[in-house]
Amino acid sequence: MNSPYEYGYWPQVVIFSLIFVVFAFSFTRPKHWRDWRQFGTFAAFMVALFTEMYGFPLTIYLLSGWLSSSYPGLNLYAHENGHLWQTLLGIGSESPLAAHFNLLHIFSNLLIAGGVLLIMNAWRILYQAQRSEQVATTGPYAYVRHPQYVGFVAVLTGFILQWPTLLTVLMFPVLVWMYARLAVVEEKEIHARFGATYQAYAEETPRFIPHRRNRLQTFTRAVTPPEERHG
């Protein structure tokens, strides 16, 4: 095994896993079995991720034969080389500083931070709408019907770009599929509760990906005085 071995930091594994698991629980508040299944899968993703990021690099260990022959002289167990996309592409593996400040790493950080902010903002809007027993249609809900799920997928994508592992790469499409399926189920429940009001909102607003027409309509509603909107 090459030296230095920059893993075995189990306190970091526990701390970072708890941060994201508690965060997800706080903003999803699972109630039904399907919610708990999705939450459990997300929690497993985070534990698997941080276990390999700080505890034991299972993916690098399993791929060590191929990596050693393809990248001779590379210290596989130096922490900056755990950013496998960067290592494979030949960027950011020269030093810890380069590993954290190349374009790929910066983009992944933006995805993670943006996803977290989107989840928090969407939760605030949804909470206010639920208290007033209305359909959430403002803020990020003016662009997509499920901004929280978009936020979670952005976070997952950011981590996959930043620190891919065999387990998380396998779990990623499963989680995306679970969010998509959960969104469809929730829409049926909301439609049964709010009827035509939700139907009209759903016809104007895409499920996950905002489109240009929707953005233009949202901007028009924002800048047009109420008395002129129907004139």
C-alpha positions as CSV (number, residue, x, y, z in Angstrom):
1,M,0.0,0.0,0.0
2,N,1.3,3.4,-1.0
3,S,2.0,6.0,1.7
4,P,0.5,8.2,2.9
5,Y,-2.8,6.5,3.7
6,E,-5.1,9.5,4.0
7,Y,-8.2,7.7,5.3
8,G,-9.5,6.2,8.5
9,Y,-11.1,9.4,9.7
10,W,-14.2,7.8,11.1
11,P,-15.4,10.8,13.2
12,Q,-15.7,12.8,9.9
13,V,-17.7,9.9,8.5
14,V,-20.2,10.0,11.4
15,I,-20.4,13.9,11.5
16,F,-20.9,14.5,7.8
17,S,-23.3,11.5,7.4
18,L,-25.4,12.9,10.3
19,I,-25.5,16.4,8.9
20,F,-27.0,15.3,5.6
21,V,-29.2,12.6,7.0
22,V,-30.7,15.0,9.6
23,F,-31.0,17.7,6.9
24,A,-33.0,15.3,4.7
25,F,-35.2,14.2,7.5
26,S,-35.9,17.8,8.5
27,F,-37.1,18.8,5.1
28,T,-38.9,15.6,4.0
29,R,-40.6,14.5,7.3
30,P,-41.4,11.0,6.1
31,K,-44.9,9.8,7.0
32,H,-45.8,6.9,4.7
33,W,-43.8,3.8,4.1
34,R,-42.8,5.0,0.6
35,D,-41.4,8.2,2.2
36,W,-39.4,6.2,4.7
37,R,-38.1,4.0,1.9
38,Q,-36.9,7.0,-0.1
39,F,-35.4,8.6,3.0
40,G,-33.6,5.3,3.9
41,T,-32.1,5.0,0.5
42,F,-30.9,8.7,0.6
43,A,-29.4,8.0,4.1
44,A,-27.6,4.9,2.8
45,F,-26.2,6.9,-0.1
46,M,-24.7,9.5,2.2
47,V,-23.3,6.9,4.6
48,A,-21.7,5.0,1.7
49,L,-20.4,8.2,0.3
50,F,-18.7,9.6,3.4
51,T,-17.5,6.1,4.4
52,E,-15.4,6.0,1.2
53,M,-14.5,9.7,1.3
54,Y,-13.0,9.6,4.8
55,G,-13.2,6.1,6.2
56,F,-12.1,3.3,3.8
57,P,-11.8,3.8,0.0
58,L,-13.5,0.6,-1.1
59,T,-13.8,1.7,-4.7
60,I,-10.2,2.6,-5.1
61,Y,-9.2,-0.7,-3.4
62,L,-11.3,-2.7,-5.8
63,L,-10.0,-0.8,-8.8
64,S,-6.4,-0.6,-7.5
65,G,-5.1,-3.1,-10.0
66,W,-6.5,-1.3,-13.0
67,L,-5.6,2.1,-11.6
68,S,-2.0,1.1,-10.8
69,S,-1.4,-0.2,-14.3
70,S,-3.2,2.7,-16.0
71,Y,-1.7,5.4,-13.8
72,P,1.8,4.2,-12.7
73,G,3.4,6.2,-10.0
74,L,0.0,7.6,-8.8
75,N,-0.5,7.4,-5.0
76,L,-3.9,5.8,-5.0
77,Y,-4.5,6.4,-1.3
78,A,-3.7,10.1,-1.3
79,H,-7.0,11.8,-0.5
80,E,-7.0,14.1,-3.5
81,N,-7.0,11.1,-5.8
82,G,-10.3,9.9,-4.4
83,H,-11.8,12.5,-6.7
84,L,-11.9,9.8,-9.4
85,W,-13.3,11.8,-12.3
86,Q,-10.6,14.3,-11.8
87,T,-8.0,11.6,-11.6
88,L,-9.2,9.8,-14.7
89,L,-9.4,13.1,-16.6
90,G,-6.0,14.2,-15.4
91,I,-7.1,17.3,-13.6
92,G,-6.7,18.4,-10.0
93,S,-4.6,15.4,-8.9
94,E,-1.3,17.4,-8.5
95,S,-2.1,18.6,-5.0
96,P,-5.0,19.0,-2.5
97,L,-5.4,22.7,-3.6
98,A,-5.7,21.7,-7.3
99,A,-8.2,19.0,-6.4
100,H,-10.5,21.4,-4.8
101,F,-10.3,24.4,-7.1
102,N,-10.6,23.0,-10.6
103,L,-13.7,23.7,-12.6
104,L,-15.3,20.2,-12.1
105,H,-15.0,20.5,-8.3
106,I,-16.3,24.0,-8.2
107,F,-19.3,23.0,-10.4
108,S,-20.0,20.1,-8.1
109,N,-19.9,22.4,-5.1
110,L,-22.3,24.8,-6.8
111,L,-24.7,21.9,-7.5
112,I,-24.6,20.8,-3.8
113,A,-25.0,24.3,-2.4
114,G,-27.7,25.2,-5.0
115,G,-29.6,22.0,-4.2
116,V,-29.5,22.7,-0.5
117,L,-30.8,26.2,-0.9
118,L,-33.5,25.1,-3.3
119,I,-34.7,22.5,-0.8
120,M,-34.8,25.0,2.0
121,N,-36.6,27.6,0.0
122,A,-39.1,25.2,-1.4
123,W,-39.8,23.8,2.1
124,R,-40.6,27.3,3.4
125,I,-43.1,27.9,0.5
126,L,-44.7,24.5,0.9
127,Y,-45.0,24.9,4.7
128,Q,-46.8,28.2,4.2
129,A,-49.1,26.8,1.6
130,Q,-50.0,23.8,3.8
131,R,-50.8,26.0,6.7
132,S,-53.2,28.0,4.6
133,E,-54.5,24.8,2.9
134,Q,-53.6,26.0,-0.6
135,V,-51.5,24.7,-3.5
136,A,-47.9,25.9,-3.4
137,T,-47.4,27.9,-6.6
138,T,-44.9,30.7,-5.7
139,G,-41.2,30.8,-5.4
140,P,-39.5,27.7,-6.9
141,Y,-43.0,26.2,-7.3
142,A,-43.7,28.7,-10.0
143,Y,-41.1,27.0,-12.2
144,V,-41.5,23.3,-11.3
145,R,-44.0,21.2,-9.4
146,H,-41.4,19.4,-7.3
147,P,-38.5,21.8,-6.5
148,Q,-37.5,19.8,-3.4
149,Y,-36.9,16.7,-5.4
150,V,-35.0,18.7,-8.0
151,G,-32.8,20.0,-5.2
152,F,-32.1,16.5,-3.8
153,V,-31.1,15.3,-7.3
154,A,-28.8,18.3,-7.6
155,V,-27.1,17.4,-4.3
156,L,-26.7,13.8,-5.4
157,T,-25.4,14.8,-8.8
158,G,-22.9,17.2,-7.2
159,F,-21.5,14.4,-4.9
160,I,-21.3,11.9,-7.8
161,L,-19.3,14.4,-9.8
162,Q,-17.1,15.2,-6.8
163,W,-16.5,11.8,-5.3
164,P,-17.9,8.9,-7.3
165,T,-17.9,5.4,-5.7
166,L,-19.2,2.1,-7.0
167,L,-22.0,2.0,-4.5
168,T,-23.2,5.6,-5.0
169,V,-23.0,5.4,-8.8
170,L,-25.3,2.3,-8.6
171,M,-27.6,4.0,-6.0
172,F,-27.9,7.2,-7.9
173,P,-30.4,6.1,-10.7
174,V,-32.4,4.2,-8.1
175,L,-32.8,7.4,-6.0
176,V,-33.7,9.4,-9.1
177,W,-36.3,6.8,-10.1
178,M,-37.7,6.8,-6.5
179,Y,-38.1,10.6,-6.6
180,A,-39.8,10.5,-9.9
181,R,-42.2,7.8,-8.8
182,L,-42.9,9.6,-5.5
183,A,-43.7,12.8,-7.4
184,V,-46.4,11.0,-9.5
185,V,-48.0,9.5,-6.4
186,E,-48.0,12.8,-4.6
187,E,-49.6,14.6,-7.6
188,K,-52.5,12.1,-7.6
189,E,-53.1,12.8,-3.9
190,I,-52.9,16.6,-4.3
191,H,-55.2,16.4,-7.3
192,A,-57.7,14.4,-5.3
193,R,-57.6,17.1,-2.7
194,F,-57.6,20.3,-4.7
195,G,-59.2,19.2,-7.9
196,A,-59.3,21.8,-10.7
197,T,-57.0,24.2,-8.9
198,Y,-54.1,21.8,-8.9
199,Q,-55.0,20.6,-12.5
200,A,-54.7,24.2,-13.8
201,Y,-51.4,24.6,-12.0
202,A,-50.0,21.3,-13.3
203,E,-51.0,22.2,-16.8
204,E,-48.9,25.4,-16.6
205,T,-46.0,24.1,-14.6
206,P,-43.6,21.3,-15.6
207,R,-42.8,18.5,-13.2
208,F,-39.0,18.8,-12.9
209,I,-37.4,20.8,-15.7
210,P,-38.5,24.5,-16.1
211,H,-39.2,25.4,-19.7
212,R,-38.8,28.8,-21.4
213,R,-42.6,29.4,-21.7
214,N,-43.0,28.8,-18.0
215,R,-40.2,31.2,-17.1
216,L,-41.7,33.9,-19.4
217,Q,-45.2,33.5,-17.9
218,T,-43.8,33.7,-14.4
219,F,-41.8,36.9,-15.2
220,T,-45.0,38.4,-16.9
221,R,-47.1,37.7,-13.8
222,A,-44.4,39.2,-11.6
223,V,-44.2,42.5,-13.5
224,T,-47.8,42.9,-14.6
225,P,-50.1,44.8,-12.2
226,P,-53.1,42.6,-11.1
227,E,-55.7,44.9,-12.6
228,E,-54.0,44.5,-16.1
229,R,-53.6,40.7,-16.1
230,H,-57.1,40.1,-17.3
231,G,-57.7,43.3,-19.1
